[in-house]
Amino acid sequence: MSRLFDEELDGYVALPGVALVMVLISSEDEAAVRPRLHSPVVRPGGHAVILLLVRYGLAVMLALAVLGKARHFTAFRLSLALPWAGAFAIIVVEALAVALALSPAPHLMVGIAATVLGTAFTAVQTYQLTTGGQAVCLCFGAAERVSWRSWSRAAVVLLAGLILLMTQP
């Protein structure tokens, strides 16, 4: 006989802010505990903690980038020589990636989004560095020329995505 419960998760940890409904088929059979929603439920341990740190670290980093670009939108748009809609689309895509990272979406989805963003950002930065481009990077609201420092921030987004992709069960 099954019963709903939400007091104790029998050793399972749910991501903060995620509504989780569990069904306990038998209190003695831990293997019978199954999540009813597609939320990232993980066993506690080093692996889970690392994934959570990567996921939320990625969300914070991208949120800071969104805020920096939005605060200095005109300068950001002009630095890329893009029309208004193109610069706005970049900010929206980053904001959606933040929302995805903070949602109950599986790590795989967040990893795909971060890998795509990180690949695009790293490719643009690499192109600028190898061709001697003098573009200004306004990634976090501060105007600075493209450098290995700006490249490394783009690479961190890519690395976070790859970590989330490669640690799937």
DOSEMI-901556 format. One record per residue: x, y, z of N, C-alpha, C, O in turn. Coordinates in steps of 0.05 Angstrom, whole numbers, padded with zeros to 5 digits, always signed. Layout:
N
XYZXYZXYZXYZ...
***
This chain:
169
+00017-00023+00000+00000+00000+00000+00018+00025+00000+00037+00026+00016+00012+00044-00017+00029+00067-00019+00017+00091-00004-00008+00092+00000+00034+00109+00005+00024+00133+00018+00042+00156+00010+00066+00153+00005+00031+00180+00009+00046+00204+00003+00059+00214+00028+00048+00213+00050+00083+00224+00025+00097+00237+00048+00115+00258+00039+00124+00258+00016+00121+00277+00056+00140+00298+00049+00157+00306+00073+00171+00326+00072+00155+00291+00095+00170+00299+00119+00200+00290+00117+00218+00306+00122+00204+00266+00109+00231+00255+00108+00235+00242+00081+00217+00228+00071+00258+00246+00069+00263+00235+00042+00281+00210+00043+00292+00203+00022+00283+00198+00066+00299+00173+00069+00326+00174+00055+00333+00157+00039+00341+00195+00061+00368+00197+00050+00370+00210+00023+00392+00214+00013+00348+00218+00011+00349+00232-00014+00349+00262-00009+00338+00271+00011+00361+00277-00027+00362+00306-00024+00349+00318-00049+00356+00310-00072+00330+00336-00045+00318+00350-00068+00331+00377-00070+00337+00390-00050+00334+00387-00094+00345+00414-00098+00327+00435-00084+00303+00432-00084+00339+00455-00073+00323+00476-00059+00303+00489-00078+00309+00494-00101+00280+00494-00067+00260+00508-00083+00244+00490-00102+00228+00500-00117+00249+00465-00101+00236+00446-00120+00214+00432-00104+00219+00419-00084+00189+00434-00114+00167+00420-00102+00170+00391-00109+00171+00384-00133+00171+00373-00089+00176+00345-00095+00155+00329-00081+00151+00331-00057+00143+00311-00095+00123+00293-00084+00135+00265-00087+00142+00257-00109+00137+00251-00065+00148+00224-00065+00127+00204-00058+00108+00210-00043+00129+00181-00069+00111+00159-00063+00127+00137-00049+00147+00128-00061+00119+00130-00025+00133+00109-00011+00116+00084-00012+00094+00082-00001+00126+00064-00026+00112+00039-00029+00114+00022-00004+00095+00010+00005+00138+00021+00007+00143+00006+00031+00164+00021+00047+00185+00027+00036+00159+00026+00072+00178+00041+00088+00204+00025+00092+00225+00037+00098+00203-00001+00090+00227-00017+00093+00243-00019+00067+00267-00025+00068+00231-00014+00045+00244-00018+00019+00253+00009+00007+00236+00022-00006+00278+00017+00012+00287+00043+00002+00287+00044-00028+00283+00066-00039+00291+00022-00041+00291+00022-00071+00263+00028-00082+00260+00035-00105+00242+00026-00065+00215+00031-00074+00209+00061-00074+00187+00069-00084+00226+00078-00064+00221+00107-00063+00228+00118-00091+00251+00116-00100+00208+00129-00104+00212+00139-00131+00202+00168-00133+00180+00174-00123+00216+00186-00147+00206+00213-00151+00182+00212-00170+00184+00199-00191+00161+00227-00165+00138+00229-00182+00141+00251-00202+00128+00251-00223+00158+00271-00197+00163+00293-00215+00191+00289-00227+00208+00275-00216+00196+00302-00249+00222+00301-00262+00239+00323-00249+00246+00343-00262+00246+00319-00224+00263+00338-00211+00289+00325-00203+00290+00301-00199+00311+00341-00202+00337+00329-00197+00339+00320-00168+00347+00335-00150+00334+00294-00163+00337+00283-00137+00362+00266-00137+00365+00249-00155+00379+00271-00118+00405+00257-00118+00411+00246-00090+00401+00257-00071+00427+00226-00089+00436+00216-00064+00457+00235-00053+00473+00245-00068+00457+00240-00027+00477+00258-00016+00505+00247-00019+00509+00222-00018+00524+00264-00022+00551+00255-00026+00567+00276-00041+00556+00296-00050+00593+00271-00045+00610+00290-00059+00602+00295-00087+00604+00318-00096+00594+00275-00101+00586+00278-00129+00562+00297-00132+00562+00315-00149+00542+00293-00115+00518+00310-00116+00524+00339-00108+00514+00358-00120+00541+00342-00089+00549+00369-00080+00564+00384-00102+00559+00407-00107+00582+00370-00116+00597+00382-00138+00577+00391-00160+00580+00413-00170+00558+00374-00167+00539+00381-00188+00522+00405-00179+00517+00422-00196+00514+00406-00155+00499+00429-00146+00515+00455-00146+00506+00476-00154+00540+00453-00137+00558+00476-00138+00563+00486-00166+00563+00510-00172+00567+00467-00185+00572+00474-00213+00546+00487-00224+00548+00508-00237+00524+00475-00219+00498+00485-00230+00492+00513-00219+00485+00531-00235+00493+00517-00193+00487+00543-00182+00509+00563-00186+00503+00587-00189+00534+00555-00188+00555+00573-00195+00552+00583-00223+00556+00607-00229+00544+00566-00241+00538+00574-00269+00515+00594-00270+00516+00614-00284+00494+00589-00254+00471+00607-00253+00480+00635-00243+00471+00655-00255+00496+00636-00223+00505+00661-00212+00522+00676-00232+00519+00700-00237+00541+00662-00245+00559+00674-00265+00543+00685-00288+00547+00708-00296+00524+00670-00299+00508+00680-00321+00489+00702-00313+00484+00721-00328+00479+00701-00288+00461+00723-00278+00477+00749-00277+00467+00770-00284+00502+00748-00267+00519+00772-00266+00524+00782-00294+00524+00807-00299+00528+00764-00313+00533+00773-00341+00508+00786-00352+00510+00807-00366+00484+00775-00347+00459+00787-00356+00455+00815-00345+00449+00834-00359+00460+00817-00319+00456+00843-00306+00476+00864-00316+00469+00887-00321+00501+00856-00320+00521+00874-00331+00514+00884-00359+00517+00907-00365+00505+00865-00376+00498+00873-00403+00473+00890-00404+00471+00909-00419+00453+00884-00387+00428+00899-00387+00433+00927-00376+00421+00946-00386+00450+00930-00356+00456+00956-00344+00469+00975-00365+00464+00999-00365+00486+00964-00382+00500+00980-00401+00493+00970-00429+00511+00964-00446+00467+00969-00435+00457+00956-00459+00468+00970-00484+00477+00956-00503+00467+00996-00485+00476+01010-00510+00506+01005-00515+00513+00999-00538+00522+01006-00494+00551+01001-00498+00555+00972-00506+00572+00967-00523+00540+00954-00494+00543+00925-00501+00536+00921-00531+00550+00908-00545+00513+00933-00539+00504+00930-00567+00525+00942-00586+00531+00929-00607+00535+00965-00580+00555+00978-00598+00581+00963-00599+00594+00963-00619+00589+00950-00576+00614+00935-00576+00613+00911-00594+00634+00902-00604+00589+00900-00599+00586+00877-00616+00579+00885-00645+00578+00869-00663+00573+00911-00648+00563+00921-00674+00539+00905-00684+00537+00897-00707+00521+00900-00665+00496+00886-00671+00472+00905-00671+00473+00925-00657+00451+00898-00685+00427+00913-00683+00415+00908-00655+00423+00890-00641+00396+00925-00647+00384+00923-00621+00373+00895-00615+00378+00884-00594+00359+00884-00635+00347+00857-00631+00368+00836-00626+00363+00817-00610+00391+00837-00639+00412+00817-00636+00423+00818-00608+00427+00797-00595+00429+00842-00598+00440+00845-00571+00420+00836-00550+00427+00823-00530+00395+00843-00555+00373+00836-00536+00370+00806-00535+00366+00794-00514+00372+00793-00559+00370+00764-00560+00391+00750-00544+00386+00729-00531+00416+00760-00544+00437+00748-00529+00431+00749-00499+00435+00730-00485+00421+00772-00490+00414+00775-00462+00391+00757-00454+00391+00745-00433+00371+00754-00471+00348+00737-00466+00357+00707-00464+00349+00693-00446+00374+00699-00482+00384+00671-00482+00400+00666-00456+00396+00645-00444+00416+00685-00448+00431+00681-00423+00412+00680-00399+00415+00664-00381+00391+00697-00399+00372+00697-00377+00356+00671-00376+00350+00661-00355+00350+00660-00400+00336+00635-00401+00354+00612-00390+00344+00593-00377+00380+00614-00395+00399+00594-00385+00400+00596-00354+00402+00575-00341+00399+00620-00344+00398+00623-00314+00373+00610-00303+00374+00595-00284+00350+00616-00315+00325+00605-00306+00325+00574-00307+00315+00561-00289+00337+00564-00329+00339+00534-00331+00357+00523-00310+00350+00502-00298+00379+00536-00304+00397+00526-00283+00384+00526-00255+00391+00510-00238+00366+00545-00251+00353+00547-00225+00327+00531-00223+00315+00529-00202+00319+00519-00246+00294+00504-00247+00299+00475-00239+00322+00467-00235+00278+00460-00236+00281+00431-00230+00289+00414-00255+00287+00390-00254+00297+00427-00276+00305+00412-00301+00328+00394-00295+00345+00400-00277+00330+00372-00308+00353+00353-00304+00380+00366-00310+00381+00385-00326+00401+00357-00298+00428+00367-00302+00435+00365-00332+00450+00382-00342+00425+00345-00346+00431+00342-00374+00422+00366-00391+00437+00375-00408+00398+00375-00386+00388+00399-00400+00404+00424-00395+00410+00439-00413+00411+00428-00369+00427+00451-00362+00455+00448-00374+00466+00468-00384+00465+00424-00375+00491+00419-00387+00492+00425-00416+00511+00436-00427+00471+00417-00431+00469+00423-00459+00468+00453-00464+00483+00463-00481+00451+00467-00449+00449+00496-00453+00476+00510-00447+00484+00527-00462+00489+00502-00425+00514+00515-00417+00536+00508-00437+00553+00525-00443+00536+00484-00448+00557+00476-00467+00553+00492-00493+00573+00501-00505+00529+00495-00502+00524+00511-00526+00532+00540-00522+00546+00551-00539+00524+00552-00500+00531+00580-00495+00562+00582-00492+00574+00600-00503+00573+00565-00476+00602+00566-00471+00618+00562-00497+00639+00574-00501+00609+00544-00514+00623+00540-00540+00622+00565-00557+00642+00573-00569+00598+00577-00558+00595+00602-00574+00613+00624-00563+00627+00637-00578+00612+00628-00537+00627+00650-00524+00657+00645-00528+00672+00663-00534+00666+00620-00523+00694+00614-00525+00704+00616-00554+00726+00625-00559+00687+00608-00573+00695+00610-00601+00699+00640-00609+00718+00646-00623+00680+00657-00601+00683+00685-00608+00708+00697-00595+00723+00712-00608+00712+00691-00570+00736+00701-00555+00762+00690-00568+00781+00705-00572+00762+00665-00576+00786+00653-00588+00791+00666-00615+00814+00673-00622+00771+00671-00631+00774+00684-00657+00786+00712-00653+00804+00720-00667+00775+00727-00634+00785+00754-00628+00814+00753-00619+00830+00770-00628+00821+00734-00603+00849+00732-00593+00869+00724-00615+00891+00735-00616+00861+00705-00631+00879+00695-00652+00882+00714-00675+00903+00713-00689+00862+00730-00680+00864+00749-00703+00874+00776-00694+00877+00794-00711+00879+00779-00669+00889+00805-00659+00866+00826-00657+00872+00850-00658+00842+00817-00656+00819+00835-00654+00820+00852-00630+00830+00844-00609+00810+00876-00632+00811+00895-00610+00783+00900-00599+00777+00922-00588+00765+00881-00602+00738+00884-00593+00737+00888-00562+00755+00878-00548+00718+00902-00554+00714+00907-00525+00693+00887-00515+00672+00883-00527+00700+00874-00493+00682+00854-00481+00667+00868-00458+00680+00879-00440+00641+00868-00459+00625+00879-00438+00609+00856-00424+00586+00859-00417+00622+00834-00421+00609+00810-00411+00597+00814-00383+00575+00803-00378+00610+00829-00366+00599+00833-00339+00594+00863-00334+00594+00871-00311+00591+00878-00355+00584+00906-00351+00608+00925-00352+00606+00949-00356+00632+00914-00347+00656+00930-00347+00670+00928-00375+00674+00906-00384+00676+00950-00386+00688+00950-00413+00718+00942-00410+00733+00956-00396+00725+00921-00424+00753+00912-00425+00758+00899-00452+00740+00887-00463+00782+00902-00461+00789+00890-00487+00789+00859-00483+00794+00849-00462+00783+00845-00505+00784+00816-00505+00812+00807-00496+00832+00817-00507+00813+00790-00477+00839+00781-00466+00836+00752-00457+00815+00740-00459+00858+00741-00447+00857+00714-00437+00839+00712-00412+00827+00691-00407+00836+00734-00398+00818+00735-00375+00789+00732-00384+00774+00717-00373+00781+00748-00405+00754+00745-00415+00750+00718-00428+00728+00706-00426+00770+00707-00441+00768+00681-00453+00764+00660-00431+00748+00641-00435+00778+00663-00409+00775+00643-00387+00747+00642-00375+00737+00621-00368+00734+00666-00374+00706+00666-00364+00688+00651-00383+00670+00636-00374+00692+00654-00409+00676+00640-00428+00682+00610-00426+00663+00593-00428+00707+00603-00422+00714+00574-00419+00703+00562-00394+00697+00538-00394+00699+00578-00373+00687+00567-00348+00658+00559-00354+00649+00539-00344+00643+00575-00369+00616+00568-00377+00616+00541-00392+00600+00524-00387+00634+00539-00411+00637+00514-00427+00644+00491-00408+00632+00469-00411+00663+00494-00391+00671+00473-00372+00648+00464-00354+00644+00440-00349+00633+00483-00344+00610+00477-00327+00590+00460-00342+00579+00440-00332+00585+00467-00367+00566+00452-00383+00576+00423-00388+00561+00404-00386+00602+00421-00394+00613+00394-00398+00613+00377-00373+00607+00353-00375+00618+00389-00350+00616+00374-00325+00588+00363-00321+00584+00340-00314+00568+00380-00325+00540+00372-00322+00533+00350-00342+00517+00333-00336+00544+00352-00366+00539+00331-00387+00552+00305-00381+00540+00284-00384+00577+00306-00372+00593+00281-00369+00587+00266-00343+00596+00244-00340+00572+00278-00325+00566+00264-00300+00538+00252-00299+00528+00248-00277+00527+00248-00322+00500+00235-00323+00503+00206-00317+00522+00193-00325+00484+00195-00302+00485+00166-00295+00482+00148-00319+00483+00124-00316
***
